[in-house]
Amino acid sequence: MPKIPTFESKSTITSQGPSVTSNLQIPLSQNIGTALEPVSDFVQQEYIKERKLEETNKVDKLIADSYKDNENGPQGFLTLSSETGKNGNPSDASNIYDQGVDKLYNFMSSTKGQNLSRFGKQIFKSKFYASASQLKSSALLESRKEQFKQSSDIDSDYISQKTIALSQKPNGSGLDEIYESIDQRLDSNPYYNDQPQLKKDVKLKYQQFGATAVANRMLLTEPSLLKKQLQDGKYNVLESKDIIELSQKADIAIKDQKFSTLTNAISLVGIGDVPPNALKQITQETISGNFAGDENLQNIYNSLTDIEKKEFRTFATKKAREKRNELLFEVQAADAAAKLSTADSFNKALSEAGVATGINQNFIQEVFKNNPEALTQMTDLNTKIISNAEQKITVPSNFDSNNAISALIATDKINLVSDKFILPGETEPKSILQRYGEETDLDDLKYYSDILKQQNENPKQFKKTFAPFHSFIDETKNLISTEVIKILDPTSYNNDLKRFRDDMYSLYIKGISEGRSPLELLDYKNRNFIGKDFIQYQSDKNKIFKNMMDNIEKEEVDESIKRLPGETPSEYLKRISE
């Protein structure tokens, strides 16, 4: 059998309980309280530190909030500082800033700072006003800068106005007064009292400004005197490069002044008693240096160098060319004005014309009293209208002739209904008015007077609009009527095309007035195409046939050419041939 092991205890039974060994020893002279005093001081000090840190954090947070504006309270440091810096009156700015700071402190203390301890409130007040003072210094510096800027702007405006006024004085005499104004103005600005160098620099800049203004004025009026004053040192406040530049400009101005004086006779052509046709002769004499015995002009010309004389000839030629263009423009302008007036008169007179009544002859006499040719043509027209009305004669309209007239208008060859012209196959020129009763009727005359008025009102715009319209009519006429119809029934041919032209023109002008372009109105692919209903204008074949039958005249047979009784055919043919 296995042997069971046995154990023998060697411990001793005792009555002493378990314990932890400690090296803490309290001297017999101390109690427990005195022994723990250092520990208590340490804990207290740490507590004070924690409270100080906590309070400091609250104060710093409050200071940070003081920089921002309050929604329902006063402005913060940043806004106060910014507005103070913008104030150009430092004294007022300082007072306003201080008031704003006090208001902000009271607000922050009574709201966000009310939970601070007495210690925290003291710290907050100290830090608050320290921050305010620091910001105030920089803000007042900006305020003084703004004050100087405002003061400088006033100085600049004052001196500029005085300079402009005094620079107009003759002979450059205003320059000394400009300098005096600058001294007076700068001396009255206290900002410069402690800054003599700045004052000196600013003064020099203003003096240079004044000298430049006077010199530039004299360049225009007295370049020769300016040249002398530059040489005498009157403008020595300017930099040397500026003086050299002014001297060069004076030389050019002196030369230009001489050229202008010598060519003054060219400038006077067309003015007063100098007729336009004198331009050529005066120009030739001027270029050759011949001034009709004028000693002063001759001396000026003789003072020119050979190079300057060559330049002068070019100058005089150019000036003569400009004068010629000026005179031509004046003539063209006067002619255009006269044409427009006449076109308007024709338009008014013809708009009152009636097929049965004609035109009031007194009106014709009054309107065209200063235009004999127009008066004659309108009087003759009026006579024709009244005569045709009395005889009940219907005046025809020839479309082909009218289309040829439109082509001449489109190319600016006809400007008035009284202008005479020749159409293909003609030998004697006639006007639109004079063609009444042969090629044009009263509606045609009114149509042409209207478009010719538009032409004279705005020639460029008219050319852009009427020429395309004429091309459109010319290209589409065969869709309305043909040469065959013209032969078979001239009345239908002319009437149908005329109706098409008049209606298309009304639609075209309406579209132009509404801001549409000729391309829009004349392009068959465009939705605004004016000729989309052209079929309704095409000649009626049945109507043409009827008109043909109505127009056939029954001719009376000559009895002498009838075959006689008992006459053989050969005898009959021989007789009538004889």
KOLVOSE-879421 format. One line per field, with one value per residue (C-alpha): residue in three letters; x, y, z. Coordinates in steps of 0.05 Angstrom, whole numbers, plus 5000, padded with zeros to 4 digits. Each point is the difference from the previous one (the first is absolute). Layout:
// KOLVOSE-879421
residu: [ALA  ...]
xx: [X  ...]
yy: [Y  ...]
zz: [Z  ...]
// end
This chain:
// KOLVOSE-879421
residu: [MET  PRO  LYS  ILE  PRO  THR  PHE  GLU  SER  LYS  SER  THR  ILE  THR  SER  GLN  GLY  PRO  SER  VAL  THR  SER  ASN  LEU  GLN  ILE  PRO  LEU  SER  GLN  ASN  ILE  GLY  THR  ALA  LEU  GLU  PRO  VAL  SER  ASP  PHE  VAL  GLN  GLN  GLU  TYR  ILE  LYS  GLU  ARG  LYS  LEU  GLU  GLU  THR  ASN  LYS  VAL  ASP  LYS  LEU  ILE  ALA  ASP  SER  TYR  LYS  ASP  ASN  GLU  ASN  GLY  PRO  GLN  GLY  PHE  LEU  THR  LEU  SER  SER  GLU  THR  GLY  LYS  ASN  GLY  ASN  PRO  SER  ASP  ALA  SER  ASN  ILE  TYR  ASP  GLN  GLY  VAL  ASP  LYS  LEU  TYR  ASN  PHE  MET  SER  SER  THR  LYS  GLY  GLN  ASN  LEU  SER  ARG  PHE  GLY  LYS  GLN  ILE  PHE  LYS  SER  LYS  PHE  TYR  ALA  SER  ALA  SER  GLN  LEU  LYS  SER  SER  ALA  LEU  LEU  GLU  SER  ARG  LYS  GLU  GLN  PHE  LYS  GLN  SER  SER  ASP  ILE  ASP  SER  ASP  TYR  ILE  SER  GLN  LYS  THR  ILE  ALA  LEU  SER  GLN  LYS  PRO  ASN  GLY  SER  GLY  LEU  ASP  GLU  ILE  TYR  GLU  SER  ILE  ASP  GLN  ARG  LEU  ASP  SER  ASN  PRO  TYR  TYR  ASN  ASP  GLN  PRO  GLN  LEU  LYS  LYS  ASP  VAL  LYS  LEU  LYS  TYR  GLN  GLN  PHE  GLY  ALA  THR  ALA  VAL  ALA  ASN  ARG  MET  LEU  LEU  THR  GLU  PRO  SER  LEU  LEU  LYS  LYS  GLN  LEU  GLN  ASP  GLY  LYS  TYR  ASN  VAL  LEU  GLU  SER  LYS  ASP  ILE  ILE  GLU  LEU  SER  GLN  LYS  ALA  ASP  ILE  ALA  ILE  LYS  ASP  GLN  LYS  PHE  SER  THR  LEU  THR  ASN  ALA  ILE  SER  LEU  VAL  GLY  ILE  GLY  ASP  VAL  PRO  PRO  ASN  ALA  LEU  LYS  GLN  ILE  THR  GLN  GLU  THR  ILE  SER  GLY  ASN  PHE  ALA  GLY  ASP  GLU  ASN  LEU  GLN  ASN  ILE  TYR  ASN  SER  LEU  THR  ASP  ILE  GLU  LYS  LYS  GLU  PHE  ARG  THR  PHE  ALA  THR  LYS  LYS  ALA  ARG  GLU  LYS  ARG  ASN  GLU  LEU  LEU  PHE  GLU  VAL  GLN  ALA  ALA  ASP  ALA  ALA  ALA  LYS  LEU  SER  THR  ALA  ASP  SER  PHE  ASN  LYS  ALA  LEU  SER  GLU  ALA  GLY  VAL  ALA  THR  GLY  ILE  ASN  GLN  ASN  PHE  ILE  GLN  GLU  VAL  PHE  LYS  ASN  ASN  PRO  GLU  ALA  LEU  THR  GLN  MET  THR  ASP  LEU  ASN  THR  LYS  ILE  ILE  SER  ASN  ALA  GLU  GLN  LYS  ILE  THR  VAL  PRO  SER  ASN  PHE  ASP  SER  ASN  ASN  ALA  ILE  SER  ALA  LEU  ILE  ALA  THR  ASP  LYS  ILE  ASN  LEU  VAL  SER  ASP  LYS  PHE  ILE  LEU  PRO  GLY  GLU  THR  GLU  PRO  LYS  SER  ILE  LEU  GLN  ARG  TYR  GLY  GLU  GLU  THR  ASP  LEU  ASP  ASP  LEU  LYS  TYR  TYR  SER  ASP  ILE  LEU  LYS  GLN  GLN  ASN  GLU  ASN  PRO  LYS  GLN  PHE  LYS  LYS  THR  PHE  ALA  PRO  PHE  HIS  SER  PHE  ILE  ASP  GLU  THR  LYS  ASN  LEU  ILE  SER  THR  GLU  VAL  ILE  LYS  ILE  LEU  ASP  PRO  THR  SER  TYR  ASN  ASN  ASP  LEU  LYS  ARG  PHE  ARG  ASP  ASP  MET  TYR  SER  LEU  TYR  ILE  LYS  GLY  ILE  SER  GLU  GLY  ARG  SER  PRO  LEU  GLU  LEU  LEU  ASP  TYR  LYS  ASN  ARG  ASN  PHE  ILE  GLY  LYS  ASP  PHE  ILE  GLN  TYR  GLN  SER  ASP  LYS  ASN  LYS  ILE  PHE  LYS  ASN  MET  MET  ASP  ASN  ILE  GLU  LYS  GLU  GLU  VAL  ASP  GLU  SER  ILE  LYS  ARG  LEU  PRO  GLY  GLU  THR  PRO  SER  GLU  TYR  LEU  LYS  ARG  ILE  SER  GLU]
xx: [5000  5024  5026  4962  5048  4993  5021  5023  4984  5055  4959  4987  4931  4998  4947  5031  4958  5025  5031  5036  5068  5009  5059  4956  5022  4969  5045  4973  5001  4947  4927  4965  4977  5068  5028  4953  5006  5050  4952  4942  5040  5018  4928  4977  5051  4980  4927  5016  5040  4941  4951  5047  5007  4925  4986  5055  4969  4933  5032  5038  4936  4964  5057  4996  4925  5013  5031  4935  4936  4941  4935  4958  5056  5057  5055  5061  5073  5012  4942  5016  5073  4981  4951  5048  5053  4952  4985  5043  4994  5046  4972  4929  5022  5034  4939  4953  5046  5004  4925  4992  5050  4965  4933  5029  5032  4936  4962  5050  5006  4925  4985  5054  5045  4950  5020  5073  5030  5024  5070  4976  4964  5064  5041  4947  4998  5076  5006  4940  5026  5071  4974  4957  5061  5043  4947  4988  5071  4999  4930  5020  5061  4952  4956  5059  5016  4928  5003  5062  4968  4938  5043  5043  4939  4975  5069  5004  4931  5013  5068  4974  4943  5046  5050  4948  4975  5068  5030  4952  5034  5041  5076  5003  4991  4957  5057  5025  4929  4994  5064  4972  4934  5040  5040  4938  4962  5056  5017  4929  5002  5024  5017  5064  5024  5041  5017  5041  5030  4932  4975  5059  4988  4926  5012  5048  4949  4946  5048  5018  4926  4988  5060  4979  4929  5024  5051  4949  4953  5054  5016  4932  5000  5071  5051  5054  4995  5001  5064  5032  4975  5027  5068  4995  4989  4928  4981  5061  4957  4988  5048  5050  4967  4933  5032  5032  4934  4964  5053  4992  4924  5008  5043  4946  4945  5038  5007  4926  4980  5041  4968  4931  5012  5027  4941  4946  4979  4982  4958  4960  4978  4924  4993  4978  5021  5049  4963  5012  5028  5059  5028  5044  5034  5010  5030  5049  5023  5008  5041  5046  5013  4964  4958  4975  5048  4984  5067  4985  4981  5060  5047  4969  5009  5072  5015  4987  5057  5004  4974  4944  4980  4994  4957  4959  4983  4975  4961  4968  4981  4967  4963  4975  4976  4963  4969  4977  4968  4967  4971  4977  4967  4964  4976  4977  4967  4964  4980  4975  4959  4970  4983  4967  4959  4978  4985  4957  4963  4986  4976  4952  4973  4989  4969  4945  4990  4936  4985  4937  5022  5075  5040  4984  5038  5009  5034  5047  5016  5016  5042  5041  5006  5075  5009  4980  5013  4959  4945  4996  4998  4948  4956  5003  4984  4940  4975  5005  4963  4942  4996  4998  4947  4957  5008  4991  5066  5029  5074  5040  5060  5057  5033  5063  5013  4987  5047  5054  4987  5007  5067  5026  4975  5034  5066  4992  4991  4933  4990  4937  4937  5021  5068  5004  5028  5000  4973  5022  4974  4990  5037  4972  5005  4936  4985  4953  4950  5004  4986  4930  4948  5048  5038  4979  4933  4985  5012  5069  5016  4980  5040  5063  4992  4997  5062  5040  4984  5028  5061  5015  4987  5052  5037  5044  4942  4956  5053  5003  4925  4973  5052  4985  4925  5007  5041  4946  4945  5043  5015  4929  4960  4998  4964  4943  4996  5038  5020  4946  4947  5030  4988  4931  4973  5045  4949  5000  5076  5011  4944  5019  5073  4985  4954  5053  5054  4958  4977  5070  5028  4949  5017  5075  4999  4957  5050  5060  4965  4991  5075  5004  5057  4992  5028  4945  4945  5026  5024  4946  5026  4989  4934  4996  5004  4954  4985  4971  4931  5025  4951  4941  5034  5009  4963  4932  5001  4924  5000  5055  4960  4939  5040  5029  4931  4975  5058  4992  4973  4953  5028  4954  5012  5017  4947  5051  5038  4940  4997  4953  4944  5023  5073  5048  5050  5058  4966  4984  5072  5027  4952  5013  5075  4997]
yy: [5000  5070  5040  5063  5058  5035  5073  5027  5072  5039  5066  5027  5021  5074  5051  5059  5024  5015  5071  5045  5023  5078  5046  5060  5024  5059  5033  5001  5077  5004  4982  4976  5071  5032  4942  5009  5077  4999  4956  5047  5061  4965  4981  5071  5030  4953  5018  5074  4989  4963  5055  5053  4962  4990  5074  5021  4958  5032  5069  4985  4973  5064  5042  4961  5012  5074  5005  4979  5041  4982  4984  5040  5040  5048  4994  4958  5021  4986  5043  5056  5000  4998  5058  5040  4992  5025  5063  5057  5040  4966  5039  4980  4930  4992  5022  4957  4940  5009  5006  4937  4962  5020  4979  4934  4987  5014  4954  4942  5007  5000  4942  4951  5020  5000  4930  5018  5002  5065  4979  4982  5067  5037  4959  5011  5076  5004  4958  5033  5071  4978  4970  5062  5046  4959  5003  5073  5018  4966  5027  5072  4991  4981  5059  5048  4968  5011  5071  5012  4967  5043  5061  4982  4990  5069  5029  4965  5024  5071  5004  4966  5050  5059  4972  4991  5071  5034  4960  5037  5067  5026  4995  4948  5055  4956  4954  5043  5004  4925  4993  5049  4960  4936  5032  5029  4935  4955  5050  4997  4924  4984  4929  5025  5039  4942  4972  5053  4951  4973  5071  5016  4939  5013  5073  4981  4952  5054  5051  4951  4989  5074  5012  4944  5028  5070  4973  4956  5059  5043  4945  5013  5076  5027  4946  5051  5034  4933  4982  5064  4989  4929  5027  5054  4947  5017  4927  4973  4966  4948  4942  5010  4947  5035  5067  4969  4968  5066  5036  4949  5007  5076  4994  4958  5047  5060  4967  4979  5071  5027  4949  5017  5075  4991  4957  5043  5024  4927  4995  5062  4971  4994  5049  5071  5031  4944  4955  4924  5003  5042  4939  4976  5066  5016  4931  5008  5068  4976  4939  5042  5048  5058  5039  5058  5051  4985  5016  4967  4934  5004  5009  4940  4958  5024  4980  4927  4953  4963  4937  5039  5030  4931  4980  5063  4982  4932  5034  5051  4946  4959  5060  5018  4928  5003  5067  4972  4940  5047  5043  4938  4973  5066  4999  4928  5013  5060  4961  4942  5047  5033  4932  4976  5064  4993  4925  5016  5054  4952  4948  5049  5026  4931  4972  5052  4984  4968  4967  5042  5064  5007  5044  5068  5047  5052  4947  4984  5074  5009  4938  5004  5076  4996  4941  5019  4931  4964  5052  4991  4923  5000  5050  4959  4937  5033  5023  4928  4971  5049  4993  4923  5004  5046  4954  4938  4972  4942  5008  4936  4976  4964  4950  4990  5074  5007  4942  5035  5063  4961  4973  5071  5020  4939  5022  5073  5027  5031  5041  5041  4988  5061  4971  4986  4935  4955  4929  4948  5018  5074  5060  5056  5002  5006  5000  4955  5057  5011  4927  5005  4977  4958  4954  5022  5013  5039  4940  4991  5073  4994  4935  5033  5065  4957  4958  5060  5037  4940  5001  5073  4992  4944  4983  4945  4964  5008  4967  4941  4990  5021  4968  4929  5014  5021  4937  4958  5031  4993  4926  4980  5037  4940  4960  5051  5013  4984  5030  4959  5031  5068  4989  4970  5046  5060  5027  4937  4995  5071  5000  4933  5017  5070  4971  4949  5055  5047  4947  4970  5069  5014  4933  5013  5069  4974  4945  5048  5046  4941  4987  4943  4998  5000  4929  4975  5033  4980  4929  4950  4950  5050  5000  5076  4995  5054  4962  4936  5015  5018  4951  5046  5053  4955  5021  4967  4962  5003  5075  5008  4962  5041  5065  4975  4988  5067  5035  4970  5055  4983  5033  5025  4966  5047  4991  5014  4937  4955  4952  5026  4958  4958  5017  4941  4987  5020  5065  5014  4989  5043  5056  5003  4995  5060]
zz: [5000  4986  5058  5017  5014  5066  5020  5067  5020  5034  5013  5069  5022  5024  5020  4959  4939  4929  4987  4949  5016  4996  5008  5019  5066  5038  5050  5070  4998  4942  4991  4937  4981  5003  4963  4939  4994  4940  4962  5012  4976  4936  4985  5014  4954  4944  5010  4995  4937  4969  5019  4972  4934  4996  5013  4952  4945  5012  4997  4935  4969  5019  4972  4935  4997  5010  4931  4966  4991  5043  4967  5050  5030  4985  4947  5015  5001  4925  4976  5049  4977  4926  5005  5042  4947  4946  5040  4973  5065  5051  5060  4985  4982  5068  5039  4960  5008  5076  5005  4959  5043  5065  4972  4978  5068  5037  4954  5004  5076  5012  4953  4984  5059  5057  5023  5008  5068  5031  4980  4929  4992  5019  4950  4945  5011  4998  4937  4967  5005  4983  4934  4987  5011  4953  4945  5012  4984  4932  4985  5016  4955  4943  5019  4993  4932  4979  5025  4958  4939  5006  5011  4940  4957  5019  4986  4933  4979  5022  4966  4937  4992  5013  4950  4946  5009  5005  4942  4953  5013  4941  4994  5055  5051  5045  5019  5059  5027  4996  5042  5052  5004  5012  5057  5033  4997  5026  5056  5024  5008  5071  4979  4968  5062  5026  4931  4963  4950  4981  4991  4956  4956  4993  4984  4944  4970  5000  4970  4944  4987  4995  4955  4953  4995  4983  4950  4964  4995  4969  4951  4969  5003  5006  4982  4982  5067  5035  4964  5026  5071  5000  4980  5055  5054  5019  5002  5037  5052  4947  4987  4944  4956  5006  4981  4939  4979  5008  4959  4943  5002  4998  4936  4968  5023  4973  4932  5000  5018  4942  4952  5025  4992  4929  4978  5031  4931  4983  5063  4979  4933  4998  5058  4992  4933  4981  4949  4999  4929  5026  5038  4943  4988  5073  5012  4943  5024  5072  4981  4956  5058  4968  5050  4957  5029  5073  5031  5067  4967  4954  5059  5036  4937  4992  5072  4983  4987  4934  5035  5032  4932  4972  5059  4990  4928  5023  5056  4953  4949  5054  5028  4930  4990  5067  4981  4933  5034  5050  4944  4963  5062  5011  4928  5006  5067  4972  4938  5043  5042  4939  4969  5064  5004  4928  5007  5061  4961  4942  5050  5034  4933  4969  5064  4991  4926  4977  4933  4992  5033  4989  5047  5029  4953  5055  5042  4941  4991  5073  5010  4937  4992  5008  4954  4928  4970  5052  4995  4925  5004  5056  4963  4936  5040  5033  4931  4974  5060  4994  4924  5004  5053  4957  4940  5043  4975  5040  5008  4990  5040  4965  5046  4959  4996  5075  5015  4959  5040  5066  4976  4990  5069  5031  4969  5024  4929  5016  5064  4985  4960  4959  4980  4926  4972  4938  4998  4949  4931  5017  4971  5042  5077  5040  5075  5038  5003  4925  4987  5030  4951  4959  5047  5070  5034  5063  5045  4969  5013  5074  5006  4972  5040  5063  4987  4975  5065  5038  4955  5016  5074  5009  4935  5031  5034  4938  4956  5048  4998  4932  4955  5027  4993  4927  4986  5033  4955  4938  5015  5018  4947  4954  5055  4996  4925  4936  4934  4966  5045  4986  4925  5008  5055  5018  5049  5043  4996  5025  5052  5031  5006  5026  5054  5019  5005  5042  5049  5007  5013  5055  5034  4991  5031  5058  5012  4998  5050  5047  5000  4950  4950  4923  5000  5046  4960  4930  5014  4979  5052  5057  5038  4992  4924  4970  4935  5030  4970  4930  4967  5013  4956  4939  4937  4991  4934  4992  5011  4950  4947  5013  4994  4934  4972  5024  4969  4931  4955  4943  4938  4946  4933  4942  4946  4946  5014  4997  4941  4947  4972  4940  5016  4994  5055  4955  4981  5073  5023  4944  5018  5074  4989  4956]
// end
